[in-house]
Amino acid sequence: MRLNARHFYPIFLIVLGLSLFSDFPSGLAPSAQAASPHELHAKRDQKALKPSIIQNIRHSNNRKNTRVVIDLSQSVSYTVTRDPSSQTLVVKLEKSVLGKALRRKPALTVTGNTLQTIETTQKGAETVYIALRYKQLGSHKHLILDHPSRLVIDLYPPTKPLAAFTIKTIVIDPGHGGKDPGARSRSGLKEKDIALDISKRLKKLLENRLKKKVIMTRDRDVFISLKKRTEIANKNKADLFISVHINASTSRRLKGIEIYLLGRPSDKRALALAARENAETHKGVINFEKMILNDLERDFTKNASLELAHFTNNAIKKNLISKYPTKALGVKRAPFYVLNHTDMPAILAEISFLSNRKEEKRLRSSKYRQEAAEALLKGIQGYIRSVEAAS
């Protein structure tokens, strides 16, 4: 939020990373039964390329899924087709050849509850088929990545019928704290203090009116790392994560309120904002590839975060912006560390600009801070009603 020398380095790195990040999709829906071709680089000349070498196939299991990684010497066109009759997922790789290791050992046995074997076959000079024979399969997703080139396939077991979803625990994350003041106005008003005050007010509202369990990542002026903040939410199995911040800009004209969720940066300012908020850990924002891989497992939280963001944005427009001469900057996306590393629906609210003279004066007001907390409450309440009604 506040621009100073210590932030220039991560901002520079993130701006450099924007071109890389823009190449990745924001997420993938479960694959259909029929095959669908995927082209990685539209500009490449297929005829001029040498065949890609399938160098290795790796697999791993976790509690959610089995991941298969196909290591390539270069990017390829491919299709993935599911054949339920033979319980096989067939990967067809065009303009490809098997490497020495896979020619020597074309079949691999896999341990785990989902996948059984992986079998490779060279068909003709430049076509490779990889058969993933599964024991049981609910859904699958796939994504091709560069640097190094590889195809990632996630296989998920059949899902059990969903039980009614009830939101019981909410984590509120007041931005900054302790040695990290966050943004600071010309007169010395600090983001960390306002964010904490609004968060405490929101906690009381959620407990008293909605009867929810509320956990604060900090309840006093103390520094808490971004990593620790997400660990608090994940270890407590929170149902929602609300991060509260106060905005700032080099332009004193900018004003308004915006709500963020995880995703490709909506604009350069969103990218720079994420860089500043993630200043303590460069990895949180520039490791786009890891974030995209995480997206393969985040369909529910991603969609839920979008709904939560819109409910909150609408509530702020109706209950706060309608009373003050400011702007609704809307719902935006950016790769914030705390949004990328939490396992539940998560948003980050930027409440007004400390750098704007009128909004700074407003942020000093206890009345405005209470109204900001009330507006956040209304947004969370609207989302909870929607979710619980649909369960």
C-alpha positions as CSV (number, residue, x, y, z in Angstrom):
1,M,0.0,0.0,0.0
2,R,2.5,2.7,1.0
3,L,5.1,3.1,-1.7
4,N,8.7,3.3,-0.4
5,A,12.1,2.0,-1.4
6,R,11.7,-1.5,0.2
7,H,8.8,-2.2,-2.1
8,F,10.4,-1.3,-5.5
9,Y,12.2,-4.6,-5.9
10,P,9.1,-6.9,-5.6
11,I,7.1,-4.5,-7.7
12,F,9.8,-4.7,-10.4
13,L,9.8,-8.5,-10.3
14,I,6.0,-8.7,-10.4
15,V,5.7,-6.4,-13.4
16,L,8.3,-8.5,-15.2
17,G,6.3,-11.6,-14.3
18,L,3.0,-10.2,-15.8
19,S,3.8,-11.3,-19.3
20,L,4.4,-14.9,-18.0
21,F,1.3,-14.8,-15.8
22,S,-0.9,-13.7,-18.6
23,D,-0.2,-16.9,-20.6
24,F,-1.9,-19.0,-17.9
25,P,-5.6,-19.6,-17.7
26,S,-7.3,-18.5,-14.5
27,G,-8.6,-22.0,-13.9
28,L,-9.8,-25.2,-15.5
29,A,-13.2,-26.8,-15.3
30,P,-13.5,-30.6,-15.1
31,S,-12.8,-32.2,-18.4
32,A,-15.6,-33.5,-20.6
33,Q,-15.9,-37.1,-21.7
34,A,-15.0,-36.2,-25.3
35,A,-11.4,-35.2,-26.2
36,S,-10.6,-31.5,-26.6
37,P,-7.3,-30.3,-28.2
38,H,-5.1,-27.9,-26.3
39,E,-2.6,-25.7,-28.2
40,L,0.1,-24.0,-26.0
41,H,1.8,-21.7,-28.5
42,A,-0.3,-20.5,-31.4
43,K,2.6,-18.8,-33.1
44,R,4.9,-21.8,-33.4
45,D,5.4,-23.6,-36.7
46,Q,4.5,-27.2,-36.2
47,K,6.3,-28.4,-39.4
48,A,9.5,-26.7,-38.3
49,L,9.6,-28.4,-34.8
50,K,11.5,-31.5,-34.0
51,P,9.4,-34.1,-32.1
52,S,9.1,-33.5,-28.4
53,I,10.7,-36.3,-26.3
54,I,8.7,-37.8,-23.5
55,Q,11.5,-37.9,-21.0
56,N,9.8,-39.2,-17.9
57,I,6.4,-39.8,-16.2
58,R,6.1,-39.0,-12.5
59,H,3.1,-39.6,-10.2
60,S,2.2,-38.7,-6.6
61,N,-0.7,-39.2,-4.3
62,N,-2.3,-36.9,-1.7
63,R,-5.5,-37.0,0.2
64,K,-7.4,-35.2,-2.5
65,N,-6.1,-36.6,-5.8
66,T,-3.4,-38.5,-7.8
67,R,-1.2,-36.2,-9.9
68,V,0.6,-37.5,-13.0
69,V,3.3,-35.3,-14.5
70,I,4.6,-36.0,-18.0
71,D,8.0,-34.4,-18.6
72,L,8.6,-33.1,-22.2
73,S,11.5,-31.7,-24.0
74,Q,9.2,-29.1,-25.5
75,S,5.5,-28.1,-25.6
76,V,3.1,-30.3,-27.6
77,S,-0.4,-30.5,-28.8
78,Y,-2.4,-33.1,-26.9
79,T,-5.9,-34.5,-26.3
80,V,-7.2,-36.3,-23.2
81,T,-10.1,-38.8,-23.7
82,R,-11.9,-40.8,-21.1
83,D,-13.1,-44.4,-21.9
84,P,-15.4,-45.5,-19.0
85,S,-15.8,-49.0,-20.6
86,S,-12.1,-49.8,-20.1
87,Q,-11.6,-47.5,-17.1
88,T,-8.9,-45.7,-19.0
89,L,-7.9,-42.1,-19.5
90,V,-6.0,-41.9,-22.9
91,V,-3.6,-39.1,-23.5
92,K,-2.6,-38.5,-27.1
93,L,0.6,-36.5,-27.7
94,E,1.2,-35.2,-31.2
95,K,4.6,-34.8,-32.8
96,S,6.2,-36.7,-29.9
97,V,8.5,-39.7,-29.3
98,L,9.2,-41.8,-26.2
99,G,12.6,-41.2,-24.5
100,K,15.0,-44.0,-23.8
101,A,13.8,-44.6,-20.2
102,L,10.2,-45.1,-21.3
103,R,11.2,-47.2,-24.3
104,R,13.0,-49.5,-21.8
105,K,10.1,-49.5,-19.3
106,P,6.8,-48.5,-21.1
107,A,4.5,-49.5,-18.2
108,L,4.5,-48.2,-14.7
109,T,2.6,-49.6,-11.7
110,V,1.0,-47.0,-9.4
111,T,0.1,-47.3,-5.8
112,G,-3.0,-45.5,-4.4
113,N,-6.8,-45.7,-4.6
114,T,-7.3,-44.0,-7.9
115,L,-4.7,-44.9,-10.5
116,Q,-3.6,-48.5,-11.3
117,T,-1.1,-48.4,-14.2
118,I,0.4,-46.0,-16.7
119,E,1.2,-47.5,-20.1
120,T,3.0,-45.8,-23.0
121,T,2.9,-46.7,-26.7
122,Q,4.6,-45.2,-29.7
123,K,2.2,-45.1,-32.6
124,G,3.9,-44.3,-35.9
125,A,6.9,-42.0,-36.0
126,E,5.6,-39.1,-34.0
127,T,2.5,-40.0,-32.0
128,V,2.6,-41.2,-28.4
129,Y,-0.4,-42.7,-26.5
130,I,-0.3,-42.8,-22.7
131,A,-3.0,-44.9,-21.1
132,L,-3.8,-44.1,-17.4
133,R,-5.8,-47.1,-16.2
134,Y,-7.7,-46.2,-13.1
135,K,-9.5,-48.2,-10.3
136,Q,-12.1,-45.5,-9.8
137,L,-12.4,-42.0,-11.1
138,G,-14.7,-39.1,-10.4
139,S,-13.2,-36.3,-12.4
140,H,-9.9,-35.2,-14.0
141,K,-8.2,-32.0,-15.0
142,H,-5.2,-31.2,-17.1
143,L,-2.8,-28.4,-17.8
144,I,0.3,-27.9,-19.8
145,L,3.1,-25.8,-18.4
146,D,6.5,-24.4,-19.6
147,H,9.9,-23.9,-18.0
148,P,10.3,-26.9,-18.0
149,S,7.7,-28.2,-20.4
150,R,5.4,-30.7,-18.8
151,L,1.8,-31.9,-18.9
152,V,0.1,-32.2,-15.5
153,I,-3.0,-34.4,-15.0
154,D,-4.9,-34.6,-11.8
155,L,-7.3,-37.5,-11.2
156,Y,-9.9,-37.3,-8.4
157,P,-11.8,-40.2,-6.8
158,P,-15.6,-40.2,-7.0
159,T,-17.2,-37.7,-4.6
160,K,-19.6,-38.5,-1.9
161,P,-23.0,-36.6,-1.9
162,L,-22.5,-33.2,-0.3
163,A,-23.8,-32.6,3.1
164,A,-25.6,-29.4,4.0
165,F,-22.9,-26.7,4.1
166,T,-23.0,-24.4,7.2
167,I,-20.6,-21.6,7.8
168,K,-19.5,-21.8,11.4
169,T,-16.0,-20.3,11.6
170,I,-14.8,-17.0,10.1
171,V,-11.2,-15.7,10.2
172,I,-10.7,-12.0,10.1
173,D,-7.2,-10.9,9.0
174,P,-6.4,-7.2,10.0
175,G,-3.6,-6.2,7.6
176,H,0.0,-5.4,8.7
177,G,0.8,-4.8,12.4
178,G,3.8,-4.3,14.6
179,K,6.9,-3.4,12.7
180,D,4.9,-3.3,9.5
181,P,2.7,-0.2,9.5
182,G,1.3,-0.7,6.0
183,A,0.2,2.5,4.3
184,R,0.7,5.8,6.1
185,S,-1.0,9.2,5.5
186,R,1.0,12.4,5.3
187,S,-0.3,13.3,8.8
188,G,0.9,9.9,10.2
189,L,-2.3,7.8,10.2
190,K,-1.3,4.2,9.9
191,E,-3.1,1.4,8.0
192,K,-2.3,-1.2,10.6
193,D,-4.3,0.7,13.3
194,I,-7.4,1.4,11.1
195,A,-7.5,-2.2,9.8
196,L,-7.3,-3.6,13.3
197,D,-10.1,-1.2,14.6
198,I,-12.5,-2.1,11.7
199,S,-11.7,-5.8,12.1
200,K,-12.5,-5.7,15.8
201,R,-15.8,-4.0,15.1
202,L,-16.6,-6.6,12.4
203,K,-15.7,-9.5,14.9
204,K,-18.3,-8.1,17.4
205,L,-21.0,-7.8,14.7
206,L,-20.4,-11.4,13.4
207,E,-20.5,-12.8,16.9
208,N,-23.4,-10.8,18.2
209,R,-25.7,-10.8,15.2
210,L,-24.8,-13.9,13.2
211,K,-23.6,-16.0,16.2
212,K,-20.5,-17.2,14.3
213,K,-17.2,-18.2,15.8
214,V,-14.7,-15.6,14.8
215,I,-10.9,-15.9,14.9
216,M,-8.6,-12.9,14.5
217,T,-5.1,-13.4,12.9
218,R,-4.1,-10.6,15.3
219,D,-6.0,-8.7,18.0
220,R,-3.3,-6.2,18.9
221,D,-0.5,-4.2,17.3
222,V,1.8,-7.1,16.6
223,F,3.6,-8.4,13.5
224,I,2.2,-11.6,12.1
225,S,3.8,-13.1,9.0
226,L,1.7,-13.8,5.9
227,K,2.5,-17.5,6.2
228,K,1.3,-17.5,9.8
229,R,-1.9,-15.8,8.9
230,T,-2.9,-18.4,6.4
231,E,-1.8,-21.2,8.8
232,I,-4.2,-19.8,11.5
233,A,-7.1,-20.0,9.0
234,N,-6.2,-23.4,7.7
235,K,-5.4,-25.1,11.0
236,N,-8.7,-23.8,12.4
237,K,-10.6,-25.1,9.4
238,A,-12.2,-21.8,8.8
239,D,-15.2,-21.5,6.4
240,L,-14.4,-18.0,5.3
241,F,-11.3,-15.7,5.3
242,I,-11.8,-11.9,5.3
243,S,-8.6,-9.8,5.1
244,V,-9.1,-6.1,5.9
245,H,-6.8,-3.4,4.5
246,I,-6.7,0.3,3.8
247,N,-5.6,1.5,0.4
248,A,-3.1,4.1,-0.7
249,S,-1.7,5.4,-4.0
250,T,1.0,7.8,-5.3
251,S,-1.9,9.8,-6.7
252,R,-3.8,11.7,-4.1
253,R,-6.9,11.8,-6.4
254,L,-7.6,8.1,-6.2
255,K,-10.4,7.2,-3.9
256,G,-12.9,4.4,-3.4
257,I,-13.3,0.9,-2.1
258,E,-12.4,-2.4,-3.9
259,I,-12.7,-6.1,-3.1
260,Y,-10.1,-8.6,-4.2
261,L,-10.1,-12.3,-4.8
262,L,-7.3,-14.6,-6.0
263,G,-6.6,-14.6,-9.8
264,R,-4.8,-13.0,-12.7
265,P,-4.3,-9.3,-11.9
266,S,-7.2,-7.2,-13.2
267,D,-4.8,-4.4,-14.1
268,K,-1.3,-3.0,-13.4
269,R,-2.4,-1.3,-10.2
270,A,-3.8,-4.6,-8.9
271,L,-0.5,-6.3,-9.6
272,A,1.5,-3.5,-7.9
273,L,-0.9,-3.6,-4.9
274,A,-0.4,-7.4,-4.5
275,A,3.4,-6.8,-4.8
276,R,3.3,-4.3,-1.9
277,E,1.1,-6.4,0.3
278,N,3.3,-9.5,-0.4
279,A,6.5,-7.5,0.2
280,E,7.8,-9.8,3.0
281,T,7.7,-12.9,0.7
282,H,8.5,-12.6,-3.0
283,K,7.4,-16.2,-3.6
284,G,3.8,-15.4,-2.7
285,V,3.2,-13.4,-5.9
286,I,5.8,-14.2,-8.5
287,N,5.5,-18.0,-8.4
288,F,2.6,-17.9,-10.8
289,E,3.1,-21.4,-12.0
290,K,2.7,-22.9,-8.5
291,M,-0.5,-20.8,-8.1
292,I,-1.9,-22.1,-11.3
293,L,-1.2,-25.7,-10.3
294,N,-3.0,-24.9,-7.0
295,D,-5.9,-23.7,-9.0
296,L,-6.5,-27.3,-10.3
297,E,-7.7,-28.1,-6.7
298,R,-9.5,-24.8,-6.0
299,D,-12.6,-24.8,-8.1
300,F,-15.0,-24.7,-5.1
301,T,-13.1,-22.0,-3.2
302,K,-12.5,-20.0,-6.4
303,N,-16.1,-19.8,-7.3
304,A,-17.2,-19.3,-3.7
305,S,-14.7,-16.5,-3.3
306,L,-16.1,-14.8,-6.4
307,E,-19.6,-15.0,-4.9
308,L,-18.4,-13.7,-1.6
309,A,-16.6,-10.8,-3.2
310,H,-19.7,-9.8,-5.2
311,F,-22.0,-10.0,-2.2
312,T,-19.5,-7.9,-0.2
313,N,-19.1,-5.3,-3.0
314,N,-22.8,-4.9,-3.4
315,A,-23.3,-4.5,0.3
316,I,-20.5,-1.8,0.4
317,K,-22.1,0.1,-2.5
318,K,-25.6,0.0,-0.8
319,N,-24.6,0.6,2.8
320,L,-21.4,2.7,2.7
321,I,-20.7,4.2,-0.7
322,S,-24.3,5.5,-0.9
323,K,-23.6,7.7,2.1
324,Y,-20.3,9.1,1.0
325,P,-18.9,10.8,-2.1
326,T,-16.5,8.1,-3.2
327,K,-16.2,5.4,-5.8
328,A,-17.1,1.7,-6.0
329,L,-14.0,0.3,-7.6
330,G,-15.6,-3.1,-7.9
331,V,-14.4,-6.7,-7.6
332,K,-10.9,-7.3,-8.8
333,R,-8.3,-10.1,-8.9
334,A,-4.7,-10.2,-7.8
335,P,-2.2,-12.8,-6.6
336,F,-2.2,-11.9,-2.9
337,Y,-0.3,-14.4,-0.7
338,V,-3.0,-14.7,1.9
339,L,-5.6,-15.5,-0.8
340,N,-3.4,-18.0,-2.5
341,H,-2.5,-20.0,0.6
342,T,-5.9,-20.3,2.3
343,D,-8.0,-23.4,1.8
344,M,-11.4,-21.7,2.1
345,P,-13.3,-18.9,0.3
346,A,-11.2,-15.8,0.8
347,I,-11.4,-12.1,-0.1
348,L,-9.3,-9.0,0.7
349,A,-11.1,-5.7,1.2
350,E,-9.3,-2.4,0.6
351,I,-11.3,0.3,2.5
352,S,-10.7,3.8,1.1
353,F,-7.4,5.6,0.4
354,L,-5.2,7.0,3.1
355,S,-3.5,9.0,0.4
356,N,-6.7,10.9,-0.4
357,R,-7.1,13.9,1.9
358,K,-10.9,13.5,2.2
359,E,-10.8,9.8,2.7
360,E,-8.0,10.1,5.3
361,K,-10.3,12.4,7.3
362,R,-13.1,9.9,6.9
363,L,-10.9,7.0,8.1
364,R,-10.1,8.9,11.3
365,S,-13.8,8.9,12.2
366,S,-15.1,6.2,14.5
367,K,-18.5,6.5,12.8
368,Y,-17.1,5.7,9.4
369,R,-15.1,2.7,10.7
370,Q,-18.3,1.3,12.3
371,E,-20.2,1.8,9.0
372,A,-17.4,0.1,7.1
373,A,-17.6,-2.9,9.5
374,E,-21.4,-2.9,9.1
375,A,-21.2,-3.0,5.3
376,L,-18.7,-5.9,5.4
377,L,-21.1,-7.7,7.8
378,K,-24.0,-7.2,5.3
379,G,-21.9,-8.7,2.5
380,I,-20.9,-11.7,4.5
381,Q,-24.4,-12.2,5.8
382,G,-25.8,-12.1,2.2
383,Y,-23.3,-14.7,1.1
384,I,-24.0,-17.0,4.1
385,R,-27.8,-16.8,3.4
386,S,-27.2,-17.7,-0.2
387,V,-25.0,-20.6,0.5
388,E,-27.1,-22.1,3.3
389,A,-30.3,-21.7,1.3
390,A,-28.7,-23.7,-1.6
391,S,-27.5,-26.5,0.7
